Amino acid sequence: MDHYRKHLIRHRPGLRCTSFLCALAMLNVLSGCVTTKTAPEMAWVRTDGRRIADDPALLQQGKTDIAFCHADLDAGSTNEAARACMGQRGYTLVQKDQAEDVRAAYATAARRAITPSR
């Protein structure tokens, strides 16, 4: 039987090419199954711990700062210049799903800085 298969492939070069193309197609299909890791969503958080959404004035100031620094996260990834600019204005860039925890940590640190230890 093996002799028959070798004989069939040797005398039919189109079958060898077809086998190769089928294998190549399967590799392409399988590579499509691999998940690609996307960058996490990011958010600006105030380093003083104040919640922007709670204060319309802070929300407006945040929009102004983002426009001034060219740090709009919806427009794509921010560069180092935008991060530095926002940092000078009291913001840090964090993953969106961690933003509230980071903000709360900054708020706690700000309260400790105000309250003198005994």
CNS distance restraints for C-alpha pairs under 8 A (distance, minus, plus):
assign (resid   1 and name CA) (resid   5 and name CA) 6.51 0.50 0.50
assign (resid   2 and name CA) (resid   6 and name CA) 6.22 0.50 0.50
assign (resid   3 and name CA) (resid   7 and name CA) 6.05 0.50 0.50
assign (resid   4 and name CA) (resid   8 and name CA) 6.08 0.50 0.50
assign (resid   5 and name CA) (resid   9 and name CA) 6.18 0.50 0.50
assign (resid   6 and name CA) (resid  10 and name CA) 5.93 0.50 0.50
assign (resid   7 and name CA) (resid  11 and name CA) 6.16 0.50 0.50
assign (resid   8 and name CA) (resid  12 and name CA) 6.05 0.50 0.50
assign (resid   9 and name CA) (resid  13 and name CA) 6.41 0.50 0.50
assign (resid   9 and name CA) (resid  15 and name CA) 6.23 0.50 0.50
assign (resid   9 and name CA) (resid  16 and name CA) 6.20 0.50 0.50
assign (resid  12 and name CA) (resid  16 and name CA) 7.19 0.50 0.50
assign (resid  13 and name CA) (resid  17 and name CA) 6.48 0.50 0.50
assign (resid  14 and name CA) (resid  18 and name CA) 6.05 0.50 0.50
assign (resid  15 and name CA) (resid  19 and name CA) 6.06 0.50 0.50
assign (resid  16 and name CA) (resid  20 and name CA) 6.26 0.50 0.50
assign (resid  17 and name CA) (resid  21 and name CA) 6.18 0.50 0.50
assign (resid  18 and name CA) (resid  22 and name CA) 6.11 0.50 0.50
assign (resid  19 and name CA) (resid  23 and name CA) 6.24 0.50 0.50
assign (resid  20 and name CA) (resid  24 and name CA) 6.15 0.50 0.50
assign (resid  21 and name CA) (resid  25 and name CA) 6.07 0.50 0.50
assign (resid  22 and name CA) (resid  26 and name CA) 6.23 0.50 0.50
assign (resid  23 and name CA) (resid  27 and name CA) 6.35 0.50 0.50
assign (resid  24 and name CA) (resid  28 and name CA) 6.39 0.50 0.50
assign (resid  25 and name CA) (resid  29 and name CA) 6.27 0.50 0.50
assign (resid  26 and name CA) (resid  30 and name CA) 6.11 0.50 0.50
assign (resid  27 and name CA) (resid  31 and name CA) 6.07 0.50 0.50
assign (resid  28 and name CA) (resid  32 and name CA) 6.43 0.50 0.50
assign (resid  29 and name CA) (resid  33 and name CA) 6.92 0.50 0.50
assign (resid  30 and name CA) (resid  34 and name CA) 7.22 0.50 0.50
assign (resid  40 and name CA) (resid  95 and name CA) 6.37 0.50 0.50
assign (resid  40 and name CA) (resid  96 and name CA) 7.57 0.50 0.50
assign (resid  41 and name CA) (resid  95 and name CA) 5.88 0.50 0.50
assign (resid  41 and name CA) (resid  96 and name CA) 5.43 0.50 0.50
assign (resid  41 and name CA) (resid  97 and name CA) 7.76 0.50 0.50
assign (resid  42 and name CA) (resid  73 and name CA) 7.19 0.50 0.50
assign (resid  42 and name CA) (resid  93 and name CA) 6.61 0.50 0.50
assign (resid  42 and name CA) (resid  94 and name CA) 5.54 0.50 0.50
assign (resid  42 and name CA) (resid  95 and name CA) 4.34 0.50 0.50
assign (resid  42 and name CA) (resid  96 and name CA) 4.61 0.50 0.50
assign (resid  43 and name CA) (resid  73 and name CA) 7.42 0.50 0.50
assign (resid  43 and name CA) (resid  93 and name CA) 5.72 0.50 0.50
assign (resid  43 and name CA) (resid  94 and name CA) 5.55 0.50 0.50
assign (resid  43 and name CA) (resid  95 and name CA) 6.06 0.50 0.50
assign (resid  43 and name CA) (resid  96 and name CA) 4.96 0.50 0.50
assign (resid  43 and name CA) (resid  99 and name CA) 6.64 0.50 0.50
assign (resid  44 and name CA) (resid  91 and name CA) 6.02 0.50 0.50
assign (resid  44 and name CA) (resid  92 and name CA) 5.59 0.50 0.50
assign (resid  44 and name CA) (resid  93 and name CA) 4.71 0.50 0.50
assign (resid  44 and name CA) (resid  94 and name CA) 6.42 0.50 0.50
assign (resid  44 and name CA) (resid  99 and name CA) 7.77 0.50 0.50
assign (resid  45 and name CA) (resid  49 and name CA) 7.67 0.50 0.50
assign (resid  45 and name CA) (resid  91 and name CA) 5.31 0.50 0.50
assign (resid  45 and name CA) (resid  92 and name CA) 5.36 0.50 0.50
assign (resid  45 and name CA) (resid  93 and name CA) 6.36 0.50 0.50
assign (resid  45 and name CA) (resid  94 and name CA) 7.10 0.50 0.50
assign (resid  45 and name CA) (resid  99 and name CA) 6.50 0.50 0.50
assign (resid  45 and name CA) (resid 102 and name CA) 7.58 0.50 0.50
assign (resid  45 and name CA) (resid 103 and name CA) 6.15 0.50 0.50
assign (resid  46 and name CA) (resid  50 and name CA) 6.22 0.50 0.50
assign (resid  46 and name CA) (resid  51 and name CA) 7.39 0.50 0.50
assign (resid  46 and name CA) (resid  52 and name CA) 7.65 0.50 0.50
assign (resid  46 and name CA) (resid  90 and name CA) 5.68 0.50 0.50
assign (resid  46 and name CA) (resid  91 and name CA) 4.38 0.50 0.50
assign (resid  46 and name CA) (resid  92 and name CA) 6.44 0.50 0.50
assign (resid  46 and name CA) (resid 103 and name CA) 6.83 0.50 0.50
assign (resid  46 and name CA) (resid 106 and name CA) 7.98 0.50 0.50
assign (resid  47 and name CA) (resid  90 and name CA) 5.37 0.50 0.50
assign (resid  47 and name CA) (resid  91 and name CA) 5.35 0.50 0.50
assign (resid  47 and name CA) (resid  92 and name CA) 6.51 0.50 0.50
assign (resid  47 and name CA) (resid 103 and name CA) 7.15 0.50 0.50
assign (resid  47 and name CA) (resid 106 and name CA) 5.77 0.50 0.50
assign (resid  47 and name CA) (resid 107 and name CA) 7.94 0.50 0.50
assign (resid  48 and name CA) (resid  90 and name CA) 7.08 0.50 0.50
assign (resid  48 and name CA) (resid 106 and name CA) 5.88 0.50 0.50
assign (resid  48 and name CA) (resid 107 and name CA) 6.13 0.50 0.50
assign (resid  48 and name CA) (resid 110 and name CA) 6.18 0.50 0.50
assign (resid  49 and name CA) (resid 103 and name CA) 4.92 0.50 0.50
assign (resid  49 and name CA) (resid 104 and name CA) 6.12 0.50 0.50
assign (resid  49 and name CA) (resid 105 and name CA) 7.21 0.50 0.50
assign (resid  49 and name CA) (resid 106 and name CA) 4.48 0.50 0.50
assign (resid  49 and name CA) (resid 107 and name CA) 3.76 0.50 0.50
assign (resid  49 and name CA) (resid 108 and name CA) 7.49 0.50 0.50
assign (resid  49 and name CA) (resid 110 and name CA) 6.90 0.50 0.50
assign (resid  50 and name CA) (resid 103 and name CA) 7.21 0.50 0.50
assign (resid  50 and name CA) (resid 107 and name CA) 6.56 0.50 0.50
assign (resid  51 and name CA) (resid  55 and name CA) 7.26 0.50 0.50
assign (resid  51 and name CA) (resid 103 and name CA) 7.31 0.50 0.50
assign (resid  52 and name CA) (resid  56 and name CA) 7.52 0.50 0.50
assign (resid  52 and name CA) (resid  58 and name CA) 5.28 0.50 0.50
assign (resid  52 and name CA) (resid  59 and name CA) 5.23 0.50 0.50
assign (resid  52 and name CA) (resid  62 and name CA) 7.52 0.50 0.50
assign (resid  53 and name CA) (resid  58 and name CA) 7.64 0.50 0.50
assign (resid  53 and name CA) (resid  59 and name CA) 6.21 0.50 0.50
assign (resid  55 and name CA) (resid  59 and name CA) 6.24 0.50 0.50
assign (resid  56 and name CA) (resid  60 and name CA) 6.18 0.50 0.50
assign (resid  57 and name CA) (resid  61 and name CA) 6.12 0.50 0.50
assign (resid  58 and name CA) (resid  62 and name CA) 5.96 0.50 0.50
assign (resid  59 and name CA) (resid  63 and name CA) 6.30 0.50 0.50
assign (resid  60 and name CA) (resid  64 and name CA) 6.22 0.50 0.50
assign (resid  61 and name CA) (resid  65 and name CA) 6.07 0.50 0.50
assign (resid  62 and name CA) (resid  66 and name CA) 6.06 0.50 0.50
assign (resid  63 and name CA) (resid  67 and name CA) 6.17 0.50 0.50
assign (resid  64 and name CA) (resid  68 and name CA) 6.07 0.50 0.50
assign (resid  65 and name CA) (resid  69 and name CA) 6.03 0.50 0.50
assign (resid  65 and name CA) (resid  86 and name CA) 6.98 0.50 0.50
assign (resid  65 and name CA) (resid  89 and name CA) 7.32 0.50 0.50
assign (resid  66 and name CA) (resid  70 and name CA) 5.81 0.50 0.50
assign (resid  66 and name CA) (resid  71 and name CA) 4.88 0.50 0.50
assign (resid  66 and name CA) (resid  72 and name CA) 5.79 0.50 0.50
assign (resid  66 and name CA) (resid  86 and name CA) 7.25 0.50 0.50
assign (resid  67 and name CA) (resid  71 and name CA) 6.53 0.50 0.50
assign (resid  67 and name CA) (resid  72 and name CA) 6.83 0.50 0.50
assign (resid  69 and name CA) (resid  81 and name CA) 7.91 0.50 0.50
assign (resid  69 and name CA) (resid  82 and name CA) 5.25 0.50 0.50
assign (resid  69 and name CA) (resid  85 and name CA) 5.62 0.50 0.50
assign (resid  69 and name CA) (resid  86 and name CA) 6.41 0.50 0.50
assign (resid  70 and name CA) (resid  78 and name CA) 7.92 0.50 0.50
assign (resid  70 and name CA) (resid  82 and name CA) 6.00 0.50 0.50
assign (resid  71 and name CA) (resid  78 and name CA) 5.69 0.50 0.50
assign (resid  71 and name CA) (resid  79 and name CA) 7.97 0.50 0.50
assign (resid  71 and name CA) (resid  82 and name CA) 5.25 0.50 0.50
assign (resid  71 and name CA) (resid  83 and name CA) 7.24 0.50 0.50
assign (resid  71 and name CA) (resid  86 and name CA) 7.54 0.50 0.50
assign (resid  72 and name CA) (resid  76 and name CA) 7.34 0.50 0.50
assign (resid  72 and name CA) (resid  78 and name CA) 7.33 0.50 0.50
assign (resid  73 and name CA) (resid  77 and name CA) 6.22 0.50 0.50
assign (resid  73 and name CA) (resid  78 and name CA) 6.61 0.50 0.50
assign (resid  78 and name CA) (resid  82 and name CA) 5.99 0.50 0.50
assign (resid  78 and name CA) (resid  83 and name CA) 6.83 0.50 0.50
assign (resid  79 and name CA) (resid  83 and name CA) 6.44 0.50 0.50
assign (resid  80 and name CA) (resid  84 and name CA) 6.04 0.50 0.50
assign (resid  81 and name CA) (resid  85 and name CA) 6.09 0.50 0.50
assign (resid  82 and name CA) (resid  86 and name CA) 6.12 0.50 0.50
assign (resid  83 and name CA) (resid  87 and name CA) 5.95 0.50 0.50
assign (resid  83 and name CA) (resid  92 and name CA) 7.44 0.50 0.50
assign (resid  83 and name CA) (resid  93 and name CA) 7.31 0.50 0.50
assign (resid  84 and name CA) (resid  88 and name CA) 6.26 0.50 0.50
assign (resid  85 and name CA) (resid  89 and name CA) 6.62 0.50 0.50
assign (resid  86 and name CA) (resid  90 and name CA) 6.40 0.50 0.50
assign (resid  86 and name CA) (resid  91 and name CA) 5.34 0.50 0.50
assign (resid  86 and name CA) (resid  92 and name CA) 6.98 0.50 0.50
assign (resid  87 and name CA) (resid  91 and name CA) 4.91 0.50 0.50
assign (resid  87 and name CA) (resid  92 and name CA) 5.85 0.50 0.50
assign (resid  94 and name CA) (resid  98 and name CA) 6.78 0.50 0.50
assign (resid  94 and name CA) (resid  99 and name CA) 6.02 0.50 0.50
assign (resid  94 and name CA) (resid 102 and name CA) 7.83 0.50 0.50
assign (resid  95 and name CA) (resid  99 and name CA) 6.17 0.50 0.50
assign (resid  98 and name CA) (resid 102 and name CA) 6.22 0.50 0.50
assign (resid  99 and name CA) (resid 103 and name CA) 6.03 0.50 0.50
assign (resid 100 and name CA) (resid 104 and name CA) 6.07 0.50 0.50
assign (resid 101 and name CA) (resid 105 and name CA) 6.21 0.50 0.50
assign (resid 102 and name CA) (resid 106 and name CA) 6.28 0.50 0.50
assign (resid 103 and name CA) (resid 107 and name CA) 6.16 0.50 0.50
assign (resid 104 and name CA) (resid 108 and name CA) 6.15 0.50 0.50
assign (resid 105 and name CA) (resid 109 and name CA) 6.20 0.50 0.50
assign (resid 106 and name CA) (resid 110 and name CA) 6.07 0.50 0.50
assign (resid 107 and name CA) (resid 111 and name CA) 6.23 0.50 0.50
assign (resid 108 and name CA) (resid 112 and name CA) 6.27 0.50 0.50
assign (resid 109 and name CA) (resid 113 and name CA) 6.20 0.50 0.50
assign (resid 110 and name CA) (resid 114 and name CA) 6.40 0.50 0.50
assign (resid 111 and name CA) (resid 115 and name CA) 6.16 0.50 0.50
assign (resid 112 and name CA) (resid 116 and name CA) 7.21 0.50 0.50
